[in-house]
Amino acid sequence: MLPRFGATTGVRFVSSLLGQRLRHLSNGAVFKKSKLFAASPSSVTAPSSSQHTQQRFSSVEVFGPFDPPTKLTFKAVDERVLKAVKSWDRFPQDRLPNLTLDSRFAEDLGFDSLDHVEIVMALEDEFGFEISDKDAERLKTPRDISKFICDREDVFE
């Protein structure tokens, strides 16, 4: 069984590791690419700015697990709107065949005002921006939402 560390014990542990690393640095060791290499104090020199720039920008790496943003199209916005409405956690699966871009939330799908608010919140999460209450009242169909998003995000083809 592993010993339990309290908050102060964890801080002491981390600070002791940091102290060990600093002692290694003061003894002439150099960190290079996450590995510890021993070096004499005379061979430790700071790189010139041109060497540093060359090392830093010599290759371009993809940063993170996400793809760069792609340009939105009308079709992509329509698909994402329908996907967000379908993936809403309380969407009734028996009304899935009725869901199209022209389906009215209240009349065709039977959603009340609270359902409408939750769908708008799901769409805010999907597209990453907030929709004001005034604008949300006008959004009665998925096509209305799609047009609103295309206008806001400057989607044109």
N, C-alpha and C positions, 0 to 999 in steps of 0.2 A: 504494500500500500504506500502511496506517495505521501510525503509530509505536506500538510496544509501550510500555505504561506499567507500571512496577513498582509495588509497593505504596507505596513512599515517594513516587514521582512522582505517583500518584493522590491521595495525601493532600495533597501540596503544591498540586496543581491545585485541589482542593476548598477548601483553606484560602485560596488566593488569590482564588477567587470569593467566598468568604464575606467576606474583607477588602474587596473591591470593593463588595459590597452594604452593608457597614457604613459605608464611606466615603460612599456615596450617602445613607444615612440621616442621617449627621452633617452633611451639606451642606444639609439641609432637604427632602429627598425623602421621600415617604410611600408605603408599599406599601398598595394597596387592591385587594382581589379579584385578586391575582396580577398586577397591572399596576403599573408605576412611574409615579407622577405627581409632577411638580415642584411644590413649594409653598414659600412663604416661611416662615421659622422662626416668625413671629408667628401664622400661620394654623394651625399644627400644635397642636391641643389634644387632650387625652384626652377621649373621650366620657364622659358621665355614666353612672351605672349603669343608669338607666332606659332611656337610648338604647341601651346595649349589650344589655340584655335584650330590648328590642323588636326589634333587628336579629337577635339570635341565635335567638329563638323565633318569628319572624314567619311562617315556613313550615316544614312538616314534610316532610322528604325521606326517601326510601327509601334506606337505607344498605347498599350492597353488592349483589352479584348474586344473593343468596339470598332466597327467599321466607320470610316469617315461618312459624314452625312451626305445623302444623295439628294438630287433635285426632286422635289415633289411634282407629281403629275396628277391630273384630274382623276385618272383611273386608280392610282395609288391611294389618293385621299378617300375616294369612294370605298375602296376595299378596306382601308383601315377604320373608317367610320362603322361599316357593317360588322367588322371583326370586334370592335370595341363594344358595340351594342349586344352582339351575340355572347361575348365573354363576360358581360355584366352578370354578377353572381346570382341575381334573382330573375334572370330572363326565363320566362316560361317556355320550356322546350316544345310544348304542343303548338306554340304560335310561331315556331321557326319557319315553316313554309310561307307564312304571311309576311315575313320580313323582307322588304325590298327597299329601294331608295325612296319610293313614293309612298310607303306605308305611313299613315298618321299614327303617332304614338297613342293618343287618347282614343280615337275612334276605331282604328283597325287592330291595334295591339292591346287595347284596354288598360293602358298605363294611367295611373293617377299622377298628381302633381309631385308627390314624393318620389315616385319612380322616375319622373322626368328629371328631377334634380340629381338623382343618383346616376342616371345615364350621362348627364352633362358632366358630372364629376369624373366618370370613367373616361369620357372623351378628353377632359383636361389632362388626365394622367397619360393618355395615349399620345397626345400631341405636345404636351409639355408647356402649356400656357393656360392662363385663367380666362374663363368666359364670364363676363359680367352678368348679373341677374337680369338687367334690362335686355341684353342680347339673347340670353337663354330663353326668355319668354317668347321670343319670335321664332324659335327653332322648333317647328312642329313635326318635321319629317327628317329622316336621315339625309335627304337631298338638301334640305335647308342648312343642315349642319355642314355638309360637304361644301356648299357654296360659301358659307361663312368662313370656313377654314381656308379655302382657296383665296378669298378676298384678303384675309388677314395675313396670310403667308406669301402673298404675291405670286400665286401659281398661275402661269399662263403658258399656252402651247401654241 
